[in-house]
Amino acid sequence: MTPNPRQLQLIEAVQSKSSVTVEELAERFEVTLQTVRRDIKLLASAGLVVRFHGGVRAPSSTTENITYRKRQTLHAAEKQRIARAVALAIPDGCSLILNIGTTTEAVARELLHRKGLRIITNNLNVATILSDNPDCEVIVAGGVVRARDRGIVGEATVEFIRQFKVDIGLIGISAIEADGTLRDFDYREVKVSRAIIEHSRQVWLAADSSKFNRPAMVELAKISEVDRLFTDRQPPELFMKMFEEAGMHCDIAAS
């Protein structure tokens, strides 16, 4: 198909945010919900967008993540807001694990002036950031270092994590599906994150709004295993109902 000017703008809006609700698009383009749904149906048939219940997202691979360098800049302002909210919720003098991801790296920067934290990580970027804080102890997991993002993965990393029981396990994620499944792209990274979940008294998830309804190949956990979610804007209503049923608290980071 050859998209008309409004449909081209719709595609750009979806690509800029990764996912958008039908209501947001109708308000943005000052058209009816029916018009938006008709546009989405046509664009989805052409493979230019992907529909989900209540909205639309950009097409993406279930097997390969966005490159680390691109993820560093993508949704950077939203990640910083989330990081501030997470850091404010972490009490001084507690133990925590931070896993791989650009959002957890943003959290590490917000913890630079905190005191008495004992932080375990399989992310060399997090370790480098927090090593500048003399009032925190940083413990780095052993394992295989991935050159692309300095994440540490593998069986040795899983066994290392299993030695501990921390107050807070803070994880990032690549995708949250509409059925409450948390997903990622690398099964080795997922195995480490599973160990973090199992060895944390509370599990916190930091995920910007682009992660909702995004596909990824490997199942990590169910949302019911998470105690607290930090994100940058109100998730779609379907997710909010699911969070309530799971007894999970959702924190929306202030602008």
N, C-alpha and C positions, 0 to 999 in steps of 0.2 A: 504494500500500500504506500501511497504518498501522503504523509500526515499534513493536515491543514495547519495554519499558524498557531491556533490554540493547542492543537495536539502536540506540536513541537515544543511549545512552552510547558505542556504537561510532562512530557518526557524529561525536559531539563529540570523541572521541579522534583521529579522522582529521583533523578540521578544525583541531585544536590543533597538530598536528605536520605537517600537509600530506600526509605519507605514513607508513604503519605496516606492519610485516610481520605475516603471519598468526600467527607464533610470539609476537610481542609482545602481540597482542590476546588470544590464548588464555591466556597467563600473566596478563594484567591482569584478565580476567573469570573466570578459573579454570574454563574450559570446554575441551573437546577441540578439536583443530585442525579436525575435521570440522564441529563446530558453528559455528565461526568462518567456515569456507568457505561453509557453507549460508547464514549471515546475509549475508555479502558478496555472494553470488550474487543473493539477493533484493533487497538494497539497490542493487546495480549495475543490475539489471533496471528498477528504479524511477528510475534516474538520480540517486540520492542519493550514490553513491560511484563510483569508477572502479577496476576491477581491473587489476592487472599481475602479472607472474610473481612469486609469493611474497608479495604484499601488496596494499595498497589505498591510494588517494590521494583527496583531495578533488577534485571536478570543478573544472576551471578552463578559461579561454579560451586558445586557441593564438594568438590575434591581439592580445590586450591584456594588459599586465602589471598587477600590483597597483600602486596609486598610490604615488608616492615617499614621501609622508608616512606611509602605512601601513607601507611597507617599512622605514622608519627605526626603527620600534618592533617589528616582527615578527622574532622569533628574535634579539633584541638581545643576550642573554647568550651565545648560541652564536657570534654574529659577533664578539663581544669576545674570546672564547676563541680563535677562529681567528686573529684579528688579533694577539694576543700571540704565538702560535706562529709566524706569518709573520715578525713583527718580530724575534724571536729568531734566526731563520734568515738574516736579511739582514745581511751583514757591513758594518761601517763602510767608507766610502770607495768604495762601488760606485755604478754607474749603474742606474737602473730607470725603468720606465714604469708608472704606475698608471692604470687606465681608469675608466669610469663604474660606480658602484654603491655601495650602502651598506656593503658589506663592505670594499671598498677604502678607503672613508672611515674605517672603524674602524681599518684598518691605518695610515693616515696619523696618527691620534691616537697610536698606539703608537710612532711614529717621531719624536715631538716632541723627544726628548732624545738622538737619535743624531747622529753627527758625520760630516762629509765625504761625505754622500750628494748625488748629482745626480739630481733627480727630474723627469721629464717627465710631464705629465698633460693629459688632455682633460676634466678634472673640476674645475670652479671651486671646489667644496666642498673637494676635496683640496688645491688650491692655497692656499685661505684658511687651512686648518688648518696646513699646513706652513710657511706664511709666518711663523709665530711662532717657527720654529726658525732662529736666526741662523747655525747651523753647517751648514745644508743650502742647496743652490741649487735653486730651483724654476723650471722652464721650462714655460710654459703654451702649449698648442697653439692655433693660430688656427682659425677656423671659425664655424659657426652655433651660438649658445647656445640650448639648449632651456630654456624658462622653467620647466618642471615639475620639473627636477632639476639644472639648471645644468651639464648635460653639454654638451660641444662636439663637434659632428659635421659631416659633410659632406666633399666632395672636398678642400677646403683643409686640413682636419684630417689626412686620409690622406696628402697630399703632405708635410705638415709632419713627420709621424711617420717618413716614409721617408728623412729626412735622417740618421737616427741608427742606431746599432747599440749596444744597451745590454746590460749584464750580465744583468739580470732583467726580464722583462715579466710583470707581475702583473695578471691579468684576473679579473673577476667574470663570472658567467654566470647566466642565468635557468633553464636546464634542462639536465639530463644524462639522455639517454634510454638505454634498456636495450641499444641496439646501439652505445653509445659515442659517439653524436653529441652535440655541444655546441650548444645552441640559444639564441636570444634573440628579442626581439619587434620591434626596429627595425632594418631592413636598413642604415640609415646608420650606426648604432652598430656593427653587425657588421662593416662594411667597415673601420672604424677599428681594431677589435679584431683583424681579420685582419692589418692592417699591423703592429700591435704584435707579433703572433706571428712574423711574417716578419722582424722587425728586432730580435729578442731572442735572445741566446745561450742563455738558459734561459727556458722558459715555465712560470710557476707559476699555478695556478688556486686561487682561494679561494672555496669554495662550502659553505654549510651543508647539512645532510642533507635539508632540504625540497626541494632542487633535484633529487634523484634521482627518476627516473620522472615528472618534471613535463613537460607539453607546452609547446612554443613553436613559432612558425611558421618562423623563419629559421635555417638551418644556419650555424654559425660555423666549426666545425672538428671533427676527430675526437679522441678522448681520446689517441690515439697521438701527437698533436702536442704534448702536455703532458708536461713532465718531472717535475712535482711537484704533487700535489693536497693542499690543506689543508682539512680538514672537521672537524666537531665530534663525530661518532660513527662507529662502524664501518659502512660501506656494506653493503647486501645482498650475499650471497655471490656472486651473479652478477656484480656489479660488481667485486668483489675479484679474481675469476678473470680478468676482462677487463683490469684494471689490471696484473696480473702478466704477462699475455701481451704487453701493450703496453710493458712495461719501465718503467712509471711508478711513482714512489714515492708512497705515500699516507700523509700525516701526520695522525694523530688528535689534535686539540688536547686537552690535559689539562683536567680539570674544575677 
